[in-house]
Amino acid sequence: MKLKATLIATCLLSALYGQTALAAEAGTALKNDTLRKEPYADSKTAGSFTRGENLQILKKQGAWLQVKTKKSTGWVRLLSVKRGTSSSGNQAAGALAVASGRAGTGQVVSTTGVRGLNEEELKAAKFNEIEINKMESYTLSPDDGRRFADAGNLKPIKFANLKAAKGEK
């Protein structure tokens, strides 16, 4: 009886908080890519996968998915994975692709709904003077910018609908 009550309570809590640990979502690799240990482009490598490989999607964070392959688990950019499994024999999907004009192009058309940091990340954010100084070190003077433009034979273009910034000609 206690086991049954515990199981029911676990299911109810999972449903309430949207965290079902019963099964990972299926996915398919859209291209060969590298898995990262953390959801950052400069994170250490955790493995790799090849185009068409079946993956398990474990978690989403921003523009990153945590996935599990046959050999390893790691983070990859959202656009490298198609949710669901390969459906080479699915005639309805093929008809839809023809109707949309995307059949046979080999081109992946997708968008990502990432708009920045989520609420938890914003709350946990801390000021990092080292990173601010690093970012500001990339600033160039107007003279440096002009020298760069001259070296590349770049010419200014005037836009009639834009007003010049104060102090500029």
Residue pairs with C-beta under 8 A, 6 or more apart in sequence:
14 20
14 21
14 22
24 56
24 57
24 58
24 68
25 56
25 57
25 83
26 54
26 55
26 56
26 57
26 83
26 84
26 85
27 54
27 55
27 56
27 57
27 65
27 67
27 81
27 82
27 83
27 84
27 85
28 52
28 53
28 54
28 55
28 81
28 82
28 84
28 85
28 86
29 49
29 50
29 51
29 52
29 53
29 54
29 55
29 80
29 81
29 82
30 51
30 79
30 80
30 81
30 82
30 108
31 51
31 80
32 48
32 49
32 50
32 51
33 48
33 49
33 76
33 77
33 80
34 45
34 47
34 48
34 76
35 45
35 46
35 47
35 48
35 49
35 67
35 69
35 72
35 73
35 74
35 75
35 76
36 43
36 44
36 45
36 46
36 74
36 75
36 76
37 43
37 44
37 45
37 46
37 74
37 75
38 44
38 75
39 61
39 62
39 64
39 66
39 75
40 75
43 75
45 74
46 72
46 73
46 74
46 75
47 69
47 71
47 72
47 73
47 74
49 55
49 67
49 69
49 76
52 86
53 69
53 70
54 85
54 86
55 67
55 68
55 69
55 81
56 67
56 68
57 65
57 66
57 67
57 81
57 83
58 65
58 66
58 67
58 68
58 73
59 65
59 66
60 66
60 78
61 75
62 114
62 117
62 118
62 121
63 77
63 78
63 79
63 112
63 114
64 75
64 76
64 77
64 78
65 75
65 76
65 77
65 78
65 81
66 73
66 74
66 75
67 73
67 74
67 75
67 76
67 81
78 112
78 114
79 108
79 110
79 112
87 93
94 103
97 103
97 104
102 109
117 125
140 148
148 154
149 155
149 156
